């Protein structure tokens, strides 16, 4: 339901303005409005313009803004705390904690940088270790060569021709005074150790620069070492680095456990302080007094007076202002429903917020969405599978409010599918009727065999749903004093009822004598609609008839589902093998269940949004945003 709101004005001396703003912040209930450019005439005097915020407060706000960004960076650097807790930071403690945050950030930054460097070093060692281990056994075999250089290379195995070309070029440059060893590094890469006289180094390197070959260059810190010594040094560091990483990580985690919750509380306190400075920009003022205008839920207006009286005595007063007709659409909207209806509010996130004074459709969605979903699925087995799936999903989406609410809606809808499944006698199609006919037999009708009955049922549901939408819209318009529009809604209902009577008389369900009066009622109603809504008025009644026909999709999608389930069961009987039959039927049922999750949800949502909401829903409301602490 949409809560009734009261427009209030809080008036007091400027000397208590800051304290009053802090008190309103703690109450977390007042939606504060911007001060209008025109003057505000009140019993307490003339409030002309916004009170200018003094320069010191502007400087403090700017400083807090910069420090807030600083604290956010620090929180992002800290790992998740193993001992999270809620810390409330008082405004007076902000400055001292910001200074402490600077020291902590320096240490955290240094630790983070060092951990990153250590991990990079370890990654480099692990990268080169495999190559070095492959080359190391070859190096001692070159020990007898004096004044020789050794080069390690890697070549893709698919370029095996490059190895032959490399050896031929090396032989040509060195005149045959070289040694070359080829080692398999992995499935895709070969390693080559090339030894040659030092005087040929420049020519060898020039030759290698133009070939599809990668030289194995050691990192700079190992560049001047012999190959075996570099390997030994890497082995030593490989054992040492993880210990250093663990020590620094442990220190970082300790800092997080000690400070993360405190700095999170500090961030909230700083943002709250910035919000209070922002509210000061929305305050109107006279020479010695201030006025804050806003909205509160009507039921809370008395409590607001009491709380401010307890805090300030008679210095601060709360006046309830009359809302002008042109202001009604600007009143903020607060939707509040009982706990069992709140999950269905998720459907309102896809449409603009309803206007203040209009209708909150949540209770109607809570009835009709599960009902339409159940009518389409209509299978005990499918409903049970969806029910179990919804409970499993609920456990995995506890932290995501939107997804969690969707799983709750799915749970209720699956129960509706189970109920309709008993009515239609369906358990995985006709499987229940085959194995347990005493339990699973149609109490109403068989959906696949009684399509005419199913069609009439869904059309009747559509007529009732559309007429209900018109009734809801008409009653709401009447309560808001919009009698002409309410009369048009009532006339649409009368025209629809007269049309149904005509159809019933033609079909023989009513005497033929009913036809002529009903037809005259349609003509008279259309004339009234022209007077009330203009020449397009009668077209709305025709659109309403089209809306009713849209509900036939409930029958079409539901019948398709049961036919697919029955086909799966019959396929299994013709498979020739019990195991193959079960697998085939299971696969088709799984596909059908997936479709039963998607298609009924889409069709039911469409009927709510397009056919039902269109008869009464007025979007464009402003969301109620109380001035509250974070």
N, C-alpha and C positions, 0 to 999 in steps of 0.2 A: 504494500500500500504506500501511497505518497503521503508523507507526514505533513500536517498542517503547520505552516510557519508563521511566526510573528515578526514584524519589522520593529526593531528597537533602536532607540537612540540613548547612548550613555553620555551623560554630561557631568563635568566636574571641573575643579580648578586646575590650572596648568601645573601647579606645584606637585600634583599627584599623578600627572599624565604617565610618566614612565612606570610607576608602580601599578597603575590601572591597566596598562598594556600587558605587563607581566602577569597580573591576576587573570585577565582574559585569556592569556596564553595557557595558563595552568588549567582553566576551566574546559578548554578544548571543545567549545560549543558554538561560538559566535562566528558566523560567516560575515566578515567585515567587507563593506562596500567602499569603493573609491569615493572620495569627497567630490560632489558635483562642482562645476565651475560657478554656478549661481549661488547666491547667498542662502543660508538656512535660517529662517525665522523661527525661533522657539520661545517658550515662556521664559527661558533663562537669558534671552537676548539675541542679538544678531551674530551669526557665525558666517563670516564672509568667505574666506579662502582657506586653503590648506595652511596648516601651521608650518612655517619654514623650519627645516631641521638645521640645528646649529652646526657650525663647521667642525667642531670637535667630534660630534657624533658621526658626521660624514667621514671624517678621517678614521675613526674607530671602525666604522663599517667597512671601509676600503681595506684597512689592516686585517680585519677578520676574514675578509674575502681571500686575501693573499695567503693568510695562515691556514685557512680551510683547504686550499689547494695543496699546501705543503703537507698537512696532516693526511690528506687523501693519498698522496704519493707514498708516505711512510706506511700507511695501512696496506697499500698494494704490495709493498716490498716484504712485509712480514708474512710468514706462512700461517696457515690456519691453526688457531690455538687448539691444543688438546684439552684445555680447561676453560671453555668459553663461559663468560658470566656477564651479567648486566651491571654496568657501572654508571651511576648517576653523577655527573660533574656539575657542580654549582658554577654559576657565572663568575663568581669572584676567584675561582681556581683556574680559570682558563689561561691567564697569562703565565702563571708558574708552570703549568703542564706543557704549554707551547715551548717554553725554554727547555724543559726536560726532553720534549720530543725532538728538539734539534740535536741534542747529544746522542739520543738513541738512534736517530736517523744516520748520523755520521758512522756509528759503529755498525749498524745494519748494512749501510752502503758498502763499507769496507769489507765486511764479511761476505756479502753477496758477490762483490767483485772478485774476492779471492777464491770463493767456491767456484765461480765461473772459470777463472783462470786455471785452477787445479783440474777441473773437469776437462778443459780444453787440452791441457798437457797430457792427461790420462788418455784422452781420445787419440791424440797424436801418437802416443806410445803404442797403443793397441793397433793403430793403423799400420805403423812401420814394423811392429814386432814380427808379424807373419813373414814379411819380406826378408827381414834380417835373418830370421831363423832358417829361411830357405837358402840364403846366400852364404851364411857363416861356414857350413861344411866345405864349401869350395875354396874359401879364402886361404886356408893353410896350404892347399895344394899349389898356391901361387907364391909361396914363401921364398922359393929359391931365386925368384926374379929380382934383380937389383934395378933401381931406377925405373921401376914400372909403375904406371897408374892403373887403378882398378875402377871400373864404372859398372854400376848396377842398372839394368834396364827392365822394363816390363813391356810385353807385346801381346796383343790379342791373338789367341790361337788361330782364329779364322784368317789371320794375316800371316800364315806360316811362310809364305813367299818372302816376307820382309826379313826373316831370319837368314835365309840363304843370301839375299842381297846384302844384308849387313855383314855377313862373314866375307863375302867376295870383296866388298869395298874396303873392309878392314885389312884384308890380305894385300890389296893393291896399295893402300896408303903405307902400311908398315913393312912391305916387302916380305911378308910371311912371319915376321917376328911378333906374334901375338898368341894368346890362349883364349878360348871362348868356351863357356859351359852354359848349357840350357837346362833350366829346372822348371818343373811343373808347379805352379803356385796354386791354381784352382782349376775348375772345369773350363773357365773361359780365358785364363791368363797364363802366359809363360814368362819366366824370369830368365834374364841373360846376364852372366858375369863376363865382362870383357876386360882382359889384362893386356897392356901394350906399353912400349917404351915411352917415357915421359916426353921425349922430344916430339912425339906424334900427337900430343894431347889436343893442341889447337885444331889440327886438321880433323881429328876424330870428332871433336865436338861440333865443328862446322858441318861435318857429314851427317851427324845425328840430328841437327836442327831441321833438316828438311825431310825427315822420315816420319812415318806414322808410329813413332816409338816414344815412350815416356821414360825419361831418365829418373832413376830413384834417387832424388836429392834428399839428404838428411835434413832435419830441422836445424836452424842456425846454432842452437846450443850444443848440437852434436857434430857440427860441420867439420871441425878440425880433428876429430878423433878417428883412429883406425876402426874398421868395421866391428871387430870383436869387442873392442873397448866400448864402443857406442852401444852394442847389445847389452853388455854387462851393466852399463849405467842406466839403460832403460829398464832393465829387470829390477834394479835397486829402487828406482823411482816408482815403478809399477806397484811395488809392495808398500811404499811409503805414502803415496798420494791418497789412496782410499782412507787411510787412517786420518790424514789431515782433513779430508773432506768431511768425514764423520764428526770430527771434533768441531769444525766450524759450523756444520749443520746443527749439531747439538746446541751450540751456543746461540744460534739463530732461533731455534725452537724455544730455548729457555727465555730469550727476550720476548718472543711472541706470547708465551704463556704468562709472562709477567706484565706485559704492557698492551697487548692488542686490545683487550676488552676496555682498558682505561682510555686508550686513544679513540676507540669507537665511541665511547661515551663523551669524550672531548669533542669529537666531530659533531655529534648531535647537539651538544651545548653551544658550539660555535654557530651552527646553522640556525638554531633557535634564536640566538642573539641577533643574527642577521635578519631573520624574519621579523623580530620586534622592531628593528630599525626600519624595515620596510613598511610596517603598519603605521609608523609615525608619519609617513608620507601620505597616508590616507585620512588623516585627522583634520577636521575643520576647527577653526579657532576664532574666538573673540580676543579682546585685549588680555583678559585674565582667566579665561576658561577654554575648555575644549569640548568637542562633540564627536563621538564615534558612532557611525550608523552601520547597522548590519541586520542580520536575520538569525533567529534561533528557532528550533522546534517549539511550537506553542506550549507544549507540556513542560518545557524547561524554562520558560520566561520567568515564572515565579521563583525558581531556584536561582536564576541569575541575579534577581533583585536581592535575595537573601544572602548570597555569597558576597556580593559587593557591599552590602550593608554591614555584614560581619567584618569585612576587611577595612572599610573606610568610614563606617558610621553614616552620617547624613551628607558627607562631602560629595559623594558620587551618587547620582540618581539614574534610574532606568525608566525611560518613557516608552510606551508602546505607541507606535505611529500608525495612522490609518494608511492602508495601501490604496493608492489611486488606481483606477481601472487601467490606465495606460502602463502601469507598473507591474501588473499581474504576471505578464509573460517573463518579467525579469526576476521574479522570486526564485531563489535556488531550490532545486528539487532534491529531497532526501527520500530514498526508497528504503523502507524497512519492513521486512516480512518475518513471520515465524521461522524458526530454524529449519523446519521440514520443507519450507518453500524456497529458502535462499539458494540452493543449488540451481534452481530453474531461472534465477536472475541472470545466469550466464548467457541466456538467449538475448537479453537486452543489450549486450555488448556489441551486437551486430547491427543495431539500429540506433538512431539518435535518441537521446534521453527524452522521455515524455515530458510535456510541458506541465508546469505547476497547475494543479486543479483538474488535470485530465485523468486518464485511467492508467493504473499500473497493471499490465496484462499478465504479470507473473502467476497469480492464482489460476487463471484460465489455461496458461501453458502447462502448469503442473497437472491439470486434469487431462487436457486433450492431447498433448504430445505423447505421453505413455500410452494413452488409449489408441491413438492412430498407429503407433509403432506396434503395439500388441495385435491390433486388427490385421496388419499387414503380415507380420511374422507368423502369428497364430499357430505355434508349434511348441509342444511341451519340451521336446528334446533340444530344439534350437534355443528356446528361452533359457533352459538350464545351462547350456554351454555359454551363452552370453552372460548369464548371471555370474558364473564362476570366473569368466574372463574379466568382468567388471570389478569383482573383488580383488583379483590379482593386480589389475591396473591401479586400483585405488591405493594399494600398498606401495606402489612404485611412484606415485605422483602426489605424495603427501605435501611436498614442499611447493608444488605448483598449484595455486588456488584454482585457476581456470580449469586445468586438466582434472583436478580432484573433483570439482563440481560436475564436470561432464561424466566422470565415472559414476557419481551418485545418481545422476539422471539415467544413465545406462542401466544401473541396478534396478531402479523402479520400473523402467521400460521393459526389462527382461521378465520381471514378475508379471507384468501385464501380458506379455507374450505367452507365458505359461498358462495364465488363466484362460485366455482366448484359445490356447491349444486344447485345453480340456473341453471347451465349448464346441470346437470343431472336430474333436476326436483325433488329433494329429500328434504323432510322436515320431520324429524323423520321417515325415510324410505318412505313408500308410503302414510303416513298420510296426507301430503300436497296435494297429487293428489286426495285423497278422499274428503277432505273438501274444497279445493280451486284449482280445476283443471286448472282454467284460468291462475293462476300464476305458479303453480308447475307442469310443464310437461317438459319432456326431450327436451332440445334444441339441444343436440348432439345425445345421445343414452341412453338407459336404461342400467345401468351397469350390473344388474343381468340377463338381457335377451339378451344382445349383448356381450357375453363373447369373441367371436372371434374378434369383432371390438375393444373391450377393450384390448385384447391381442396384436393386431397389434399396437395399439396406444402406449402401454407401451414399446413394443420392439423398436418402432421408437424413442421414447423419450430416451431409453437407448442407441441406436446407436448414436443419436445426442450428448448425454452427454459424451459418451466415446470418440467420435471423437473430441469434443471440448477440452477435457482434453489433447488429443494428440497434438492438434493445439497449445494450451497454452504452453505445454511443449516444443514443437519444436521451437516456436517463441522465448521463453526465452533462450533456448540453443543457438540459432542463435545469439541473442544479446550478449551473453557471449563468443562468438567466438568458441563454441564447434560444429563446422559444421558437423562433422561425426555423432554425436549423433542426431543433428537436422535432418540430412538426413534420419536417421533410423526412426524417428518419422513420417516424411513425407511418407516414404515407407509403414509403418504400415497403415497409412490412405488410401493410394492407394490400398493396398491389401484388406482392409475392403470394400472399395467402389466397387472394382471388384467383391468381394464375394456377395455383395448386388445385383449387376447387374445380376450375375449368378442366384441367387434366383428369381429375378423378371422375368428373361427370362423363367425359368422353370415353374413358376406360371402363365405365360401368360400375365403378366403386361407389358412386353417388347417383341419385336420381337425375335424369336429364334436365329436370326443372331447375336444377341449381346452376346450369350453365349460363343462361341469359343474365341473371342477377350478378353473377361473378364477372361476366364480360363487361357489364355496365360499370361495375366497381373498378375494373382495370382502366376503363376510359376516364371515369371521374377522377381516379387517383392520378392518372397521367396529367390531366388538366391541372390538378392541385400542385403537382410537382413543377409544372411550367410556371405557375404563379410564385411558388416558393423558391425555386432554384434556377429559373430561366428555362430556355428551350432545351438545355442539355439535361434537365432534371430526369425525364423519363429514361434517358440512356443509362443512368445509374441503376435503375431497376433491371434493365437488360443486362448490364454488367454483373449484377448480383446473381441473375440466372446463370450466367457464364461461370461465375464463381462456384455455384452449386454443382455444375457439371464437372468441375475440376476435381471434385471429391471422388469421382469414379476411378481415379488413379489408385485409390486404396484397394479397390477390387482387382484392377489389372495387375498391380505389382504383387498383391497377396496371392492371386490365383497362379501367377507365374512361379512364385516360390514353391507352392505345394506341388505343382506339376513337375518341377525340377527335382524335388525331393522324392516323389513317387517314381520318376524315371530312374533315379539313382538306385532305388531298391530293386526295380525290375531288371536293370542291367546286371546287377550282382547275381541274379538267378540264372542268367543266360551265359555266365562267364565260363562254365564248364569246370571250374575249380573253386572250392570254397574260399581258399586264401586269396586268389585273384579277384573273386567276386567281392570279398570284404574290402580289399584294397581299392577296387574301382569305386564301390559305393562310398567308401570313406572319403576318397578324393573329391567326388562330386558334392558330397554333403559339406565338406570343408569349404569348397568354393561357394556353395549356396549360403553357408553361415556368414562368410565374409560379405557376400552381397546383401545378406539380411541385416548386417550391421550398417552398411552404407546406404542402400537405397531407401529403406523405410525411414531412416533419419532424415535424409534429404527431402523426401516427399512430405513427411510430417512437418518439417520446418517450413517448407514452401507454403503449405496450407495455412500455417499459423501467420507467417509474415505477409503473404500476398492476399489471401482470401479473407482471413479473419481480422488482422490488424487494420486492413484498409477500411473497415466499417466504423472504426472508432478511434484509432490510435493517432495522437497528435505529437509529433516529435519536435525537437528544437528547444528542449528545456536546458537550463543552466544547472550544472552539478553543484550540490551543496559542498563547499570546501571550508570546514570550520578552521579557525585559527587555533592550531593545536601544536603541541610539542611533538618532536619526532620520536 
